Amino acid sequence: MENGGRSSGGGGLVRVMTRYGQIYAALWRNSIIREMGFKINFLLWIVVELLWFVLHLGFIQVMYLHTDHIASWSKWEVVLLMGTSHFIQQLFTAFFFNNCTQLSEHVRMGRLDFILLLPASSRFLLSLRHVDLGSFVNAASALVVVGYATQQLRLEPSMVQILGYLLLCGVGVMVHYSLMFIMASVSFWTVRAQGIIWGYYNLFNIARMPDEVFRGGFKTVFTFVLPMLLVSNVPARVLVGKLSSGWMVLLLLGLTCVCFAVSQWVWNVSMRRYTSASS
């Protein structure tokens, strides 16, 4: 009987995962159809993001005309850091950004009622409903820059370093998602929260810089409260070999769990407060 219970529980989990996998596959198909219906817009945003990335790389080039190092970071190490930050940002944009920005509109226009009635997790649907396919192209361009920087630095990262780098980039995406979902949930109190959400997007620029250039309370806040300085710096340090100990990795993993738990708590509080658009 005990073994049968375990089997049933395991089978139930598989069925749930299969069901959500099918739902997500349908969301991907819808996103592809939508993007292909507006091909010019799709290509335009790719070009805009690439130009923005090139502009930031040009800024790094200008800075290093006057110095050899920023703190202990050389030019190509900072280029690798910037490529890492852009890679994380584009993955976040691909999966979550547009969905988070639309939450306030779902609340204001009453569309959230329809989503809550669907036989699936409302947070899952709200977070993953749309996929920005163009951001995957820009994420690939960021990886090209990271690869070129490693060549310039004559690095030969091991498979463990590469896998650790990619895993920590994924962790960084979850940090951004959790924090932005918290801010998007403010819309249950303010109805419109686009200003807060887009303001958070600008904080991505902090993640592009070496953590060593910041001091005092600013560094404390953006390390332990809003861990922007960890999101890109930790994966880049793993790849470059500048990670002196594992405490930064553990800190990033721990804060990721905290951020996600807080976002879930805020979402639960928001759902208890929400009374539908018709009431």
N, C-alpha and C positions, 0 to 999 in steps of 0.2 A: 504493500500500500504506500509506504514511504517513497519508494523508488518511482511508483506511478505518479505520485504527487509532484515529484521533482520534474518528471518528464512532461507532465501537463503544464507546469509553470513555465518550463523552458519552451514548450511548444507555443504557449500563449505569447511569450515575448517575441518569438520568431514571427508569429502572425502579425503582431503590432508593428514590428520593424518593417516587415514586408509591405504592410498597408501604407505606412508613412513613406516608404521608398517609392511606392506607386504614385502616391499623391505628389511627391516632390518631382518625380519624372514628368507628371502632367503639368506641373508649374513651369518646368524647364521648356516643355513643348510650347506652352502658351507664350513664354518669354521670347522664344526664337521666332514664332509667328509674328509677334508684335514688333520685334526689332527689324525683321525683314520687310515689314510693311512701311517702315520709315528709314530706308537705307541711307539717305543723305544725312539725316540726323545722327544715325549710328556712326557713320564715317567721320562726321564733323567733330563729334565729341572725342573720338580717338585722336584726331589731329590736335585738338585743343589741349588735351591732357599731355600729349607728347611734347608739344611746344612749351607747356608749363614746366615739364620735367627738364627739358633742355635748358630753359632759362635758369632754373635752380643750379644745374650743373655748371653753367657759365658763371654764376655768382661764386661758386667754389673756386673756379679757375682764377677769377679776379682777386679773391682774398689771398690765394697762395702766390700771387705775384709779389706780395709784400712780406711774406713770412714762410718759414719752412714747416712749422708745426702750429696747430691749435691745441693747446695743452700738450698731450703726448701723441696726438693724432696727426699723421702725415696727410698729404693731399689725397693720395689714393685710398687711404683708410677712410677718410671722410666721404669720398665718392662712393665707396662700398657701403658706408652707413646710410648715405642718402638713397642709394639704390634699394637698400633693405627697407627703409622707411616708405619709399614709393611702392615697393612690392606689397607690403602689408596694407598700405592705404588702398591700393587698387583691388586687392582681394576683399577687403572690407566693403568697398564700394560695390563690387560685383555681387556680393551676397546680401548685404544688410542695409547699406546707406539709404537707398531710395525707399525701402520699406519702412525704416525708422522715420524718415521725414514725412511719410504719408500718414502716420498714425494720427496726428492731430486733425487732418482732413477727414479721416474715417470717423473720428469722434464728432466733429463739427457738422458733417453732412449726414450723419446717421447711418453710414455704411457699416459701422462696427456691429450694429444689431444683426445684420445678415451674417457677418463672419462668426459671431458668437453662436449662431444657430446651426452652423455646420458641424457635422459629426467628427470633429478632429480638434486637436489642441489649438486654441485661438492664438496663443503666442507663436506657435509653429507657423501658422498660416500668415500672421501679420509680419513675422520676421523674414520669411522666405518666399513670399508670394511672387515677387518679381526678381529676375536675375538680370544684371547689367552685363551683357555679353562683351561689350566693347572694353570693359575694364580688364578682362582676361588678356586682351592684346597688350594693354599698357602694363599689366603685371609681367608679361613675358619680356617686354622691353626693359623693365627694371632688372630682371634676372640677367639679361644680356650685359647691362652695365655692371652688375655685381661680378659676373664672370670675367669681364674685361679688367676690372679693378684687381681681382685676385691674380690675374696674369701679370699686371704691372707691379704688383707687390711680390711676385715670384712665390706665391703661396701654393702649397700642394695639400689642401685639406683632406683629411681621411674621410672614409665613408661615414664614420661615427659623427664627425664634425658636420658633414653635409646634412645628414639626417637630423641631427640636433638643431641645426640652423633652420631647416624647414619646419620642424615641429614647433620651435619657439616662435617662428613667424606666424604659425597658426594660432598659437597661444596669444600673440599680440593682437591678432584679428578679434579674438574673443574678448579681450580687454576693451577694445574700441567698441565692439558691439554692445557689451554689457553697460558701459558708461553712457553710450548714446541712447540705448533703450530706456535707461533711467530718465534721461533728459526728455525723451519723447513722451514718457508717461506723465510729465508735467501737464500735458494737454488736457488731462482729465480735470485739472483745476483751472487752467487758464484758457481752455478751448483752442487757442492758437498758440503754438510754441515754436514756430519756424525760426524766430530770431535766436532762441536759445540753441536750437539744433544746429543751425548754420554757424553760430559762434563757436560751438564745439568743434566743428569741422576745421576751423582755422587753427585750433590747437595742434593739429597734425604737424604744423611747422616746428613746434618744439621738439618733436620726436626726430627731426632731421639733424639735430645738432648733437655733438658729443656731450655726454653728461658731465664731463670734467670742466666745462666752461661755466657751469652754474654753481652758485654758492648760496649758503644761508637758507632762509626760510623758503625761498622760491624752489630750490632744489629739493627740500624736504617735502613740500606740497606735491610737486610733480614727480616724486618718487614713491611716496607712501600713500597719498590721498588720491591723486589722479596720476597713475604710474606711467605717464607719457615717456619719461626719460628711460624707462626700462624696456618699453615695447620694441624699440629698434636697436638700442645700444646693446642689449644682451645677446640677441642673435648675431649681430655684427661682431661683437667681441669673441663669440664662439668660433666664428669662421676665421677671424684674423689671428686668433690665439692670444688675445689680450685679456682673457678671463683668468685672473689670478687664483680665484677660488670659486666654489660652486654656490656660494651664498646668494649671489645675484640671480642665478637660475631658480633657486628655491624661493626667493622672494617674489620673482615674477609669477611663478606657478601658484604660490599662496595667494597673492593679490588677485590673480585671475579668478580663483575660486571665490574669494570674498566679493569681488565685483559682480560675478554672476549671481551669487546668493542674494546680494542686496537688490539686484535688478529684479529677481524673482519675487522678493518680498514687496518691493514697490509695486510690481505688477499685480500681486494679490490684493494689496491695499486699494489700488486703483479700481480693480474689478468690483470690490465690495462697495466702493463709492459710486460706481457708474450705475445709472438707473434707466438707461436707454434714451434715445433721442425723442421718443414720443411722450415721455413722462415729464 
